[in-house]
Amino acid sequence: MIDKNTICATIREIYPDIGECGIDLAVDFDKKNSAWAVELKKDGRVLKTFIETTDADACITKENCIGLGVEIAQLQGNIERGST
């Protein structure tokens, strides 16, 4: 069973600077969108994206992390650019 802690750990494994350079990470399942909501916080800014369950499952099982990786990279880039 994939849960938010597993997804957080996977994101931090792929992007080790999240959490260590002042970026806070939160993950929760959003029932309304039937997807995982990933939220990054830095310097008072909050940005959120949704990760499809199929993309999260594929990354957790080491099949394919492209979908999750692209979404998190874009989210991280946006929060970094907004924080300067």
Secondary structure by P-SEA (a helix, b strand, c coil): cccaaaaaaaaaaaccccccccbbbbbbbbccccbbbbbbbcccbbbbbbbcaaaaaaaaacccaaaaaaaaaaaaaaaaaaac
